[in-house]
Amino acid sequence: MGEQLQILIVDDDQSTCRWLDAVLTAEGYRCRIAHSSEEAEPLLDEGAFHLALLDIYLGNKNGLEFLEKLKSLQPACNCVMMTAHASMETVARSVAKGALEYLSKPLLIDDLLAVVRRMETRRQQPSQTAKESLAPDTAIVGRSPKMLEVYRAIARVAPSTASVLITGASGTGKELVARAIHEHSRRAGKPFTPINCGSFPETILESELFGHEKGAFTGADSSRAGLFEATSGGTLFLDEISETSLSFQVKLLRVLQEQQVRRLGSNTFTSVDVRIVAATNKNLNSLIPSGQFREDLYYRISVITIDLPSLEERLEDIPLLAEHFLAQFNQRNQRQVTISEGAVRRLTSLRWPGNVRELENLIERLAIFTATGQITAQEVERERTERAGAARGSENPASTLGGKLEEIERQEILRVLREAKGNKSLAARMLGIERKTLYEKARRLAIDLQSRPS
């Protein structure tokens, strides 16, 4: 048995400190407790700590400032940050200042002990590098265990030069993860260039990526550098890479292996320095046996793989996501729309085949058409029911006539709103309906009653 692990606990919540002390002492560890950075600083002079458990928010002070001081005085101490408000930003800043792990409150015994044991193993293997755990300030939102794993993966891979393959269903946020990797890499000051490989025919995709010389093909009136050259020094994000042809994959593989690109119609090679982050909503491994994807390219682009969970695998993040999307909507439109607890509960009970993107679109529609300024559970239910009905109706041949009638109704309401100069009460009277009915029709027909009619 080695030297007893010395643990420093810094948290302004006394009950949390008592709980941590009881659990860790029962496991045979020796703990020292401080409820503020001022209390903790003198303890650093009394002896070396092997592990520090630090709350990110210490009253009115930032625990990250104490983390920086601790690492300067005791660089060998392994640090773990704790917070009830996990985010990409806090994780990234923790990593930047030397933290190795992250615990999300409320703390669970199994998670706590697993982290402590990892830190104990790490102490016995000092050759490991110092920064390899967490992640960054982007539009990615979530505090669920699965998202914390994604944050950790981003932070581990971002400082490296390894190629990354991001997998996950459509709408899970693959481009956001790619941007986070770039923004927290040494290439952050260089270009980040996204391209959807499935959006271009093969010849156009080659021209976009590799460039072309004048006269290389019909319409090539001048020479043009491709995205590999334009992105040199930065990160190229190849979305939906599974949609590329085998012949294109051969050319891409050669560029990645040789770090040289040849424009279409040219015999000259140009050196490029580009990091590749690719993404797909398909299982590339399953495409290899059938000859739809090259095995050698797969291993070239998937040095590291990050798998994004579907929204249904992280339902606990829906309240955070809903508030995030609503805040974005309010900022863009100078509105003050809120959402009720009942509406949030209803959102978490629904199926989300479109993942985060579907939730974002739904929140924006609800925010536009809410009659009261607060999104309610009834409005969520009505919107989802109408959308489901529209989807079923689109499969019915008779829906074409229905669509025409709805468009006629929509244009009539817009005409009356213009005549009423946006006065909704007057417009409802002119239409011979109640104001409430006008709001319901506007929601169904995608009419924004908040905008000024033109």
Secondary structure, DSSP 4 states (H G I P E B T S, - for coil): --SPPEEEEE-S-HHHHHHHHHHHHHTT-EEEEESSHHHHHHHHHH---SEEEEESEETTEEHHHHHHHHHHH-TT-EEEEEESS--HHHHHHHHHTT--EEEESSP-HHHHHHHHHHHHHHHT-TTS-S--S----SS----SHHHHHHHHHHHHHTTS---EEEE--TTS-HHHHHHHHHHTSTTTTS-EEEEEGGGS-HHHHHHHHHEE-TTSSTT--S-EE-HHHHTTTSEEEEETGGGS-HHHHHHHHHHHHHTEEE-BT---EEE---EEEEEESS-HHHHTTTTSS-HHHHHHH-SEEEEPPPGGG-GGGHHHHHHHHHHHHHHHHT---EE-HHHHHHHHTS--TTHHHHHHHHHHHHHHH-SSSEE-HHHHHHHHHHHHHHHHHTTSTTHHHHHHHHHHHHHHHHHHHHHTTT-HHHHHHHHTS-HHHHHHHHHHHT--TTSPP-
